[in-house]
Amino acid sequence: MADIYTPFGRVYEDFVEGDIIHHWPGRTITESDDMMFSLLALNQHPLHIDSHYASQSQFKQNLVNGTLVFSVAVGMTVNDISGAAIAMLEYENIKHVNPTFRGDTLYAHTEILEKRESKSKNDRGIVYVETKVTNQREEVVMTYRRKLLIPKREFANRPYTHTPKIEEAKI
């Protein structure tokens, strides 16, 4: 029998230009999610919090707060993209392609566009990616790009990357 440990995040060498990483599982956005996020973000637009108002809009229903969609999408990618990152350098080209409604399930996949070694420090590199977010109807609802500073394997500091072995655990 083997012990299998899955590291959190990827190091620079794990990223290959052209690869597409499919993030799983998806995440269904509930009314509670949308309402709580809108209140926390102080975004009181009636399209998010007033069902009667939203029913009279072109969408005929509440729209999910776009920054919630972005936050969930970024969160879905953490284990696969930024879990071992030194820093998130830049987000760009954030586009709301189609609306997201309460009850929609979001899925994401990320393409590795480019990577290059750091010019100033040999222990890291910059990885440039694009994430596409789709719903259960396979409609693209959001796209965005970002640049991350990722450690090379030899220098990666990933504390607590495993749980204690069963015989070590105190029961």
Secondary structure as GFF3:
##gff-version 3
##sequence-region A 1 171
A	DSSP	three_ten_helix	12	14	.	.	.	ID=ss1
A	DSSP	beta_strand	20	28	.	.	.	ID=ss2
A	DSSP	alpha_helix	31	40	.	.	.	ID=ss3
A	DSSP	alpha_helix	46	49	.	.	.	ID=ss4
A	DSSP	alpha_helix	51	55	.	.	.	ID=ss5
A	DSSP	alpha_helix	66	77	.	.	.	ID=ss6
A	DSSP	pi_helix	78	82	.	.	.	ID=ss7
A	DSSP	beta_strand	87	96	.	.	.	ID=ss8
A	DSSP	beta_strand	105	117	.	.	.	ID=ss9
A	DSSP	beta_strand	124	134	.	.	.	ID=ss10
A	DSSP	beta_strand	140	151	.	.	.	ID=ss11
A	DSSP	three_ten_helix	153	155	.	.	.	ID=ss12
###
